[in-house]
Amino acid sequence: MTKHERREYIAAVHCLKRAPSRFDPGVVPGAKSLYDDFVAVHINKTLSVHTSGIFLIWHREFVHLYEHALRTECGYHGAQPYWDWPRWADDLAGSPLFDGSDTSLSGDGAHNASQGPYEIKPGVSLPRGTGGGCVLGGPFVNHTVNFGPFDTALAFELKMPPNWEAYNPQCLVRDLNTYIATHFCNQQIVDRLLNASNIVEFQGNFTSYPTTLEGFGPHGGGHLSLGNTMADFFASPADPAFYFHHAQVDRMYAIWQDIDPEHRRYALNGTLTFGYRNDTTEATVDTVIDWGVLGKPKRIGEIMNPMGGDYCYRYE
């Protein structure tokens, strides 16, 4: 993107933060704007749209709806950009996305010496990055996160955060983490992802659940590499970088589909519950899923082809 295009995009995001919420008054007190509606819907759907049979396709439409809102509500004329993980994995702070300039998504947060390592599971932890506090500058220095923070462990217990709808304003936290980016978002990881022979392997490589890579896949790695707001399993869309990350997730999915469209375009694997639990049915092309107040329900089969249905896009 040129700097002019970046400024247009940033202005549209700020516009979305001023647009009124679509929720009825009082239903979701934390949703103060249309931007917040995307966070709220993601929270509400978390237990069905992660490590499940609809993770890739639900988020494809979610990003599409966000781009559509930027265009129709705020006059944006471009496409939703993607974050090419390997390109800046060893220098997140030098990336035009996170260098803190007036055309970035803001940069690192203030250094927080009190935060401990990421505790992934008993006996397994990852180091923190260089920030950990509120972002220090750039276009989103005054960006307010209105939900959370929430405990990721709740998802593994299939529990929603209590009173998740509540208004809890806080700053945007960033903790740029080159260690995580270089280990889980490098070119080797991307190559292995795209070399997956079937949808089961592809999903496993992406999310490492069930694991087919050591540690995290690039989905979790991208989230954790930016710090607490993006690492919030429920409320991560509160960070504007979420949509760049998930546009790249969709880019990887589309590229992988296009390698063998006959066998991959409509390939599905898994149920509609977090962790592929069998308390819900297997996802099929006829399964109807929804995005709450953001858009109309759709059959899965309608959203599996980037050049079909309501879509008409390709990634470079």
Secondary structure, DSSP 8 states (H G I E B T S, - for coil): --HHHHHHHHHHHHHHHHS--SS-TTTSTT--SHHHHHHHHHHHHHHHHSSSTTHHHHHHHHHHHHHHHHHHHH---S------GGGGTT-GGGSTTTS-STTSS---EEE-TT---EEEETTEEE---S-EEEE-SSTTTT-EE-S----THHHHTT---TTTTS---EE-B----HHHHHHHSSHHHHHHHHT-SSHHHHHHHHH-TT-SSSS--HHHHHHHTT-HHHH-TTTGGGSTHHHHHHHHHHHHHHHHHHHSHHHHTT----BSSGGG-TTS-B--TT-EE--GGGS--EEGGGGS-TTSTT------
